[in-house]
Amino acid sequence: MTNQVSPYITCVDLGGTKLAIANICNGRIISSKRQPINSTLNAADFNAFLIEQLSPFITESCQGICIGVPGLVETHSGFVIEVLNIPKWHNVALKTLFEKHFKVPTLVHNDANCFTYGIFKHANYQHFDNVVGVTLGTGLGAGLILNNQLYTGKQSAAGEFGSFPYLDGIIEHYCSGQFFKRQGLDGLTTFEQAQAGETKALNLFSELGTHLGSAIVQVVQAFNPDAIVFGGSVAKSAPFFLPNLQQTLKSTLPPSVFSALQVHYTQDANTALFGAYHLFTSEVMTRD
């Protein structure tokens, strides 16, 4: 797959339904692929799947691997503790597995932290001191830039407000693809219906915006960020849910806090991959 000579980093964005891989050289993607995953595989089979998918990307020019995982991880050891949307894949020494098989340094991070760092470094949000990145897809993930630094917490779970109690469940149930799934609907189909102007679909996205606004109020009151940036597959529907989200923020937050807050979204599907690239260059390649 890759014939390039220049050194590169293999970056991986693992989601609840798909896998994205890119070789990145000097901040530019030189080869990539996207692949659906089978989230019901057991740990051994899922590990084998990952190795099979990554193998064509690893050549002698590969300087290392950085993978973003949608769950709890210990970054220093590269240990995957738990991934709710891949329930049988847990307690995995992923860094050890990859380094033994591929013979290159490996960094394991939370996927939302990769996204947030990608926003900060690659999407040029470095003029903000405090940024919250929110990924809306199969589930809801979040990452924090506080005082110009990525803050991850002990198990890369800092900022993960999707698991906060909300109504009869948790925030993630009402503010991600699960919002549609719990009603027997498909998010993509509902998005297409909203684009066509169907009232029911438009109302669903308005409701999603209200739920998400209620959740973001808690985040803003806790961290008082300069900006909130949404990404992920559901974020492409932002024009349909942002009006209600903004109205909820405006009616709930102190006026000075609301007026100072910027709310953005990105449809760049590679943001987390670039975040993984920048995390590897800053955390691994700068070591003595």
Backbone hydrogen bonds, N-H to C=O, Kabsch-Sander energy under -0.5 kcal/mol:
donor,donor_aa,acceptor,acceptor_aa,energy
2,T,56,P,-0.6
8,Y,61,S,-1.8
9,I,24,I,-2.4
10,T,64,G,-2.6
11,C,9,I,-0.7
11,C,22,A,-3.4
12,V,66,C,-2.6
13,D,20,A,-2.9
14,L,12,V,-0.6
14,L,68,G,-2.3
15,G,13,D,-0.6
15,G,18,K,-3.0
19,L,35,Q,-3.1
20,A,13,D,-2.2
21,I,33,K,-2.5
22,A,11,C,-2.5
23,N,31,S,-2.6
24,I,9,I,-2.8
24,I,22,A,-0.6
25,C,28,R,-2.8
28,R,25,C,-1.2
30,I,23,N,-3.0
31,S,23,N,-1.0
33,K,21,I,-2.2
35,Q,19,L,-2.9
37,I,17,T,-2.2
39,S,37,I,-0.8
41,L,38,N,-1.4
43,A,88,K,-0.7
46,F,42,N,-2.6
47,N,43,A,-2.6
48,A,44,A,-2.0
49,F,45,D,-2.1
50,L,46,F,-2.4
51,I,47,N,-2.3
52,E,48,A,-2.4
53,Q,49,F,-2.4
54,L,50,L,-2.4
55,S,51,I,-2.1
57,F,54,L,-2.2
58,I,54,L,-0.7
58,I,55,S,-1.1
59,T,57,F,-0.7
62,C,59,T,-1.8
63,Q,8,Y,-3.3
64,G,8,Y,-0.5
65,I,105,P,-2.5
66,C,10,T,-2.2
67,I,107,L,-2.4
68,G,12,V,-2.8
69,V,67,I,-0.5
69,V,109,H,-2.9
71,G,69,V,-2.1
72,L,82,E,-2.3
73,V,155,Q,-1.4
74,E,79,F,-2.6
75,T,73,V,-0.8
78,G,74,E,-2.2
79,F,74,E,-1.4
80,V,78,G,-0.5
80,V,92,V,-3.2
81,I,72,L,-2.5
81,I,79,F,-0.7
82,E,72,L,-1.3
86,I,83,V,-1.4
89,W,86,I,-2.0
90,H,88,K,-1.0
91,N,80,V,-0.7
91,N,81,I,-0.8
92,V,80,V,-2.1
94,L,78,G,-0.7
94,L,92,V,-1.9
95,K,78,G,-2.0
97,L,93,A,-2.4
98,F,94,L,-2.8
99,E,95,K,-2.7
100,K,96,T,-2.2
101,H,97,L,-2.0
102,F,98,F,-3.5
103,K,98,F,-0.6
103,K,99,E,-1.1
107,L,65,I,-2.7
109,H,67,I,-2.7
111,D,69,V,-2.1
114,C,110,N,-1.8
115,F,111,D,-2.4
116,T,112,A,-2.6
117,Y,113,N,-2.5
118,G,114,C,-2.2
119,I,115,F,-2.3
120,F,116,T,-2.3
121,K,117,Y,-2.9
122,H,118,G,-1.7
123,A,118,G,-1.7
125,Y,119,I,-0.9
125,Y,120,F,-1.0
128,F,125,Y,-1.9
131,V,145,I,-1.8
132,V,227,A,-2.4
133,G,131,V,-0.5
133,G,143,G,-2.0
134,V,229,V,-2.9
135,T,141,G,-2.4
136,L,134,V,-0.5
136,L,231,G,-3.2
137,G,135,T,-0.6
137,G,139,G,-2.9
141,G,135,T,-2.1
143,G,133,G,-2.3
144,L,151,Y,-0.7
145,I,131,V,-3.0
146,L,144,L,-0.6
146,L,149,Q,-2.9
148,N,129,D,-3.0
149,Q,146,L,-1.3
151,Y,144,L,-2.6
152,T,150,L,-0.6
156,S,153,G,-0.8
158,A,152,T,-2.4
160,E,157,A,-1.9
161,F,159,G,-2.5
163,S,160,E,-1.0
164,F,161,F,-1.9
166,Y,169,G,-2.4
169,G,166,Y,-2.7
171,I,164,F,-2.2
172,E,162,G,-2.9
173,H,170,I,-1.2
174,Y,170,I,-0.6
174,Y,171,I,-1.7
175,C,171,I,-1.1
177,G,137,G,-3.2
179,F,176,S,-1.8
180,F,176,S,-0.5
180,F,177,G,-0.6
181,K,177,G,-2.1
182,R,178,Q,-2.5
183,Q,180,F,-1.2
184,G,181,K,-2.0
185,L,180,F,-2.7
190,T,186,D,-2.5
191,F,187,G,-2.3
192,E,188,L,-2.4
193,Q,189,T,-2.2
194,A,190,T,-2.2
195,Q,191,F,-2.4
196,A,192,E,-1.4
197,G,194,A,-1.6
198,E,193,Q,-2.5
202,L,198,E,-2.3
203,N,199,T,-2.7
204,L,200,K,-1.9
205,F,201,A,-2.1
206,S,202,L,-1.9
207,E,203,N,-2.3
208,L,204,L,-2.5
209,G,205,F,-2.3
210,T,206,S,-1.8
211,H,207,E,-2.4
212,L,208,L,-2.9
213,G,209,G,-2.4
214,S,210,T,-2.1
215,A,211,H,-1.8
216,I,212,L,-2.7
217,V,213,G,-2.0
218,Q,214,S,-0.9
219,V,215,A,-1.4
220,V,216,I,-3.0
221,Q,217,V,-2.5
222,A,218,Q,-1.5
223,F,219,V,-2.5
224,N,220,V,-2.7
226,D,130,N,-2.4
227,A,130,N,-1.3
228,I,262,Q,-2.6
229,V,132,V,-2.6
230,F,264,H,-2.2
231,G,134,V,-2.6
234,V,136,L,-2.7
235,A,136,L,-0.7
235,A,232,G,-0.8
236,K,232,G,-0.5
236,K,233,S,-0.7
237,S,234,V,-1.9
238,A,235,A,-2.1
240,F,237,S,-2.2
241,F,237,S,-0.9
241,F,238,A,-0.7
242,L,238,A,-3.1
245,L,241,F,-1.9
246,Q,242,L,-3.3
247,Q,243,P,-2.1
248,T,244,N,-2.2
249,L,245,L,-2.4
250,K,246,Q,-2.8
251,S,247,Q,-2.1
252,T,248,T,-0.9
252,T,249,L,-0.7
253,L,249,L,-2.8
257,V,254,P,-0.6
258,F,254,P,-2.5
259,S,255,P,-2.5
260,A,256,S,-1.1
261,L,257,V,-0.9
261,L,258,F,-0.8
262,Q,226,D,-2.1
264,H,228,I,-2.9
264,H,262,Q,-0.5
266,T,230,F,-2.6
269,A,267,Q,-0.8
271,T,268,D,-1.3
274,F,270,N,-2.4
275,G,271,T,-2.1
276,A,272,A,-2.3
277,Y,273,L,-2.0
278,H,274,F,-2.5
279,L,275,G,-2.4
280,F,276,A,-2.3
281,T,277,Y,-2.3
282,S,278,H,-1.9
283,E,279,L,-2.7
284,V,280,F,-2.3
285,M,280,F,-1.9
287,R,284,V,-1.3
